[in-house]
């Protein structure tokens, strides 16, 4: 009787060991997705870049995190984006903030996305989900909706934007709407902003 029990125990043990699918379900092995980095990268924490023109500071870029692939000659990912643009005398003129951004190797073009906010020295505010700044051309463009608010309370909104980088001149491409407080009074007073 003892031998039969021992043989049955060994058979039971063998069945459990060799047929695991009959027992508890197996955990799946994770599969690599797109978030896995497959190339060497440079990463910076708490970094800042400065750009000078004829010994005058023109802009400063601050970020909590910057990353660039070593195989790419210069595309840099920046999270979050904080750019201060200075005027020709080196005084702060425009502040740019965004959730994320990237730039090319010579930092001529900046792509910004996610809650982009620009404030100019004159008090103009620009909001969008995506903007592209061409530093040397001093031009800003967008293909998404952009909202511009002036210090006098004017609000303009449209899809697509072409502007100079200090927003003294800008135009929307489509679906333009706006609010102009005290419009009649300002027309009578010949408000510069409302001149066409």
Residue pairs with C-beta under 8 A, 6 or more apart in sequence:
15 22
16 22
16 23
20 26
39 69
39 70
39 71
40 69
40 70
40 71
41 67
41 68
41 69
41 70
42 67
42 68
42 70
43 65
43 66
43 67
44 63
44 65
44 66
44 67
45 64
45 65
46 63
46 64
47 62
47 63
47 65
47 66
48 60
48 61
48 62
48 63
49 60
49 61
49 107
50 57
50 59
50 60
50 61
51 57
51 58
51 59
51 60
51 107
51 135
52 58
56 86
56 88
56 89
56 90
57 86
57 90
58 85
58 86
59 83
59 84
59 85
59 86
59 135
60 83
60 84
60 86
61 78
61 81
61 82
61 83
61 103
61 107
62 82
62 83
62 84
63 78
63 79
63 80
63 81
63 82
64 79
64 80
65 78
65 79
66 76
66 77
66 78
66 79
67 76
67 77
68 74
68 75
68 76
68 77
69 75
72 105
73 105
74 104
74 105
74 106
75 102
75 103
75 104
75 105
76 102
76 103
76 107
77 100
77 101
77 102
78 100
78 101
78 102
78 103
79 99
79 100
79 101
80 97
80 98
80 99
80 100
81 96
81 97
81 98
81 99
81 100
81 101
81 110
81 112
82 95
82 96
82 97
83 95
83 96
83 97
83 110
84 92
84 94
84 95
84 96
85 92
85 93
85 94
85 95
85 96
85 165
86 92
86 93
87 93
87 121
91 121
92 121
93 120
93 121
93 166
94 118
94 119
94 120
94 121
94 165
94 166
95 118
95 119
96 112
96 116
96 117
96 118
96 133
97 115
97 116
97 117
97 118
98 112
98 113
98 114
98 115
98 116
98 117
98 131
99 113
99 114
99 115
99 116
100 112
100 113
100 114
101 110
101 111
101 112
101 113
102 110
102 111
103 109
103 110
103 111
107 135
108 134
108 135
108 136
109 132
109 133
109 134
109 135
110 132
110 133
110 135
111 130
111 132
112 130
112 131
112 132
112 133
113 129
113 130
113 131
114 129
115 127
115 129
116 126
116 127
116 128
116 129
116 130
116 131
117 125
117 126
117 127
118 124
118 125
118 126
118 127
118 131
118 140
118 167
119 125
119 126
120 126
120 166
120 167
122 151
123 150
123 151
124 148
124 149
124 150
124 151
124 167
125 148
125 149
126 140
126 146
126 147
126 148
126 167
127 146
127 147
127 148
127 149
128 142
128 144
128 145
128 146
128 147
128 161
129 144
129 145
130 142
130 143
130 144
131 140
131 141
131 142
131 146
131 161
132 140
132 141
132 142
133 139
133 140
133 165
134 140
134 141
135 165
138 164
138 165
138 166
139 162
139 163
139 164
139 165
140 161
140 162
140 163
140 164
140 165
140 167
140 170
141 161
141 162
141 163
142 160
142 161
143 159
143 160
144 159
144 160
145 157
145 158
145 159
145 175
146 157
146 158
146 159
146 160
146 161
146 172
147 155
147 156
147 157
148 155
148 156
148 157
148 167
148 170
149 155
149 156
150 193
152 181
152 186
152 191
152 193
153 179
153 181
154 178
154 179
154 180
154 181
154 193
155 178
155 179
156 172
156 176
156 177
156 178
157 172
157 175
157 176
157 177
157 178
158 172
158 173
158 174
158 175
158 176
158 177
159 172
159 173
159 174
159 175
160 172
160 173
160 174
161 170
161 171
161 172
161 173
162 170
162 171
162 173
163 169
163 170
163 171
164 170
180 186
180 194
183 194
186 193
186 194
187 194
